[in-house]
Each structure stands twice: as C-alpha cells, then as structure tokens.
C-alpha cells in the first residue's frame, strides 16, 4: 500500500473564507513562509497597522534622518503570534544577519536590514510586519480540510505591487473566484 505524500503549501497564499470564525483572520490574505509536517508559519499581508518604518527605527536607533518615502513605509499586522517581533519579507539574493531563504523570497528578522533600508541600501521589494500567524503540526491541514482557507500559489505582483486593500480579492481572482459573491454563512447539506 503506497502512502500519499502530504501537499505542503510553502510559497502559497492563504485566503480567508468569508465564514472565517477567528476574528484575527477575517478578510486576511496570508503569505505562507513555511509549511511542513511540524506546522506552518506565515504573514498577513493585507492588514497595515498604524505604524511606519520611521516608528520602528525610532525605537531602534533614535535620530536617524529618513527620506520621506522610507519614513512612511507601512508596517503590517503580520499575525497574532509574537506581535513585538519584526519580520521583513523581501526579494533579492542579499543575506542579512538573520535571513531565511524561502526560494524566490527571503525572510529577515535582524535589525540590520531595517538600518540598510533607512540608508537606501536595503531591498527594493519589501513587506515589513510585526507578528506572524502560526499553526501547530496538522492544524493548518485540518483548517484547509474544513474549508476555512483557500490556497493558491503566491503571486509576487500581488504581494509587492498591489495596494494592500486589493490583495485579497486579487488572490481569489487568480483562482477564478469572486469572494464578494460568497456568503459568510457556513452550513451543511
């Protein structure tokens, strides 16, 4: 008897279904940084916070003079886990002190990337988030089986080029789905 290999979704988007019961993830689009037999980790990429890069840098290195574009760079609510911890999802082959290679992207958690961004030498395609979304072993797989999430391959155009308020619907459209037409009522036939 052959075993079926699990279908892991690293470098995929998770699209919250309209009937999402967890208020922390209502209308969320998540980029999955990792998904394996031990669990999953991702960043919510469509919920900007009230913070900007200038606010974060003021905490790390006061009196840094930032160009306007860099100072106003948005910080996203990446998820409910470790909300005081920063994550920089970016494109580029550069490696900072604490970078994890995700294939097409990198995930960096060290402050050196923020300082490089402040000096205009950081990556050009970046998403900065505080906190992350995490699932224990088998938890995300169960939620997917219960149709809490839709998944699709990540699209870097959606991630880096679209305004945050357009990302969720654009990801669903990549599957041929108009989320606005789905009901938020869950039920069983």
N, C-alpha and C positions, 0 to 999 in steps of 0.2 A: 504494500500500500504506500503510495507516494504522499509526502506532505506538501501542502501548498505553502510557498514562501510568502510571508506577510508583505503587504503592499504599503511600504513606508512613504511618507509624503514630504520629505525634506525638499526645500525649494518649491513649495506649493503655497497657494493662498488658501486660507480657511474663510469661508463666507458664512456669517451667522444667518441662520434661517429666521424668518420673521417671527416664529413661535419660540425664539430663544428665551428660556426661563431665567437664566442668570443675568441680572441687571448689569453686571460688569461687562457683559459682552453683547448687549443689544446693539444691533446695527454695526457690528465690528467686522473689519477685514484684518486678518492676521497673516503675516508672513511667517511660515514655519522655517526656523533656522535649523532645527534638528527634529527627527522623529525616528525612533528605533525601538527595540524590544524593552528598553529601560524607561521609555516615556517620550515626551515631546516638549519642545520649547519654541516659543515664537514671540513676535512683537506685533501689537496692534498698530496698524499703520494709517489709520484714518481718523484718529481722535487727538487732535492737537490740544495741548494743555494751554494754560495762560502764560507759560514760561517761554523764554527765548534763550538762545545761546549766551547772550550777554549776562542773563541772570545766573546761569550756571558758572560762567567764567568769573563772575564777581565773587562767588563763593570760593573758587579755587585759587584765583590769582587777582586780587583787587588791583585796580588802577591800570588794567590792560586797556589800551586805546583800540577800540574795534571799529573797522569800517562799518557803515550803516547796514549793508547787505548781510554781513556776518552777524552783527549785533542782533538783528531781527530774525535770524534763522529760527524756525519753530522747533519746540521740543514736544514730542508726543507722549501721551499716556500709553506706555508700552504694554501695560498689563498690571494685574493686582499683586504680583509677587515682587518683593524687594523694590518697592517704589522709590527708594532713595538711591538706587544703583543706576548708573547711566550705561546705555548701550548705543553704539554707533554702528549702524548698518550701512555699508558703503561698497562702492565698486572700486576696483583698482588693485594692482598687484602689490602695493605698498604694505609693509608689515610694521605695525607699531608694537609697543611693548607687550600688550596683551590682545593679540588678534587671533581669531579662529578663521581658517579658510573654509568657506561654505561652498566652494566651487566657483560660481560666477560672482559671488559676493564675499565680503569679509564682515565679521562681527568683531568690533574692538571695544574693550571695556576700560582701557587705560586713559589717563588724563592727557597723555602726550598728544593724542590725536586732536583733542579739543584745542590745545595750545597751538598746534600746527594750523588748525582751521582759523584761529584768531589771527595768525600771521599770514594767512592767504596761501599756505603751502599744504593744506590738507586735501583730501579727496574732493572732487567736484560733485559727485552724485552721492548724497548722504541723507540718511534718516536718523535723527537723534531721538532717543526715547528714554524715559525713566520708568523702570519696572519692566516686567515681562509676564507672559502667560505661560504657565507650565502645567503639564499633565503627568501623573504617575504612570507606571507601566500598565498598558492596556486601557487606560482611562480614555484617551482620545479615540482609540479604536472603537470603544463602546459608544461614545458620543456620536461618532460617524455612523455606526450601525443604527443608532436611534434617530438618525436624520436631523441632528442638532446643527450640523455643519454641512455645507457643500465644499468640495475641494476642486481646485484647478491648478494647473502649472502656473507658477509665478510669472508675471509679465513685468519686466523692468521698466517699460514705458509707464505702466500704471503706477508702479512703486515710486519712481523718481520724477516723472514729468506731469502727471495729472494733479490738480488740486485735491487736497485730502477729501473734500466733500463729494468728489466724483469717483473715487476709487472703488467703493463697494459695488455700486451699480455697474461700473465698467468691468470688474472681475466677473460678476454674474453674467453680464452680456457675453463675455468670452465663452461661456457655456451655452449661450443661446437662451438665457433666462432673463426675464424682466422681473426683478424682485418686487417691484411695485404692484404686480398683478397677483402675487402670492398672498394668501391670507395668513394672519397671525394666529389663527385658531388651529390647534392640533387636535386630532381625533383619530379614531379607528373605525374602519368599516366593518 
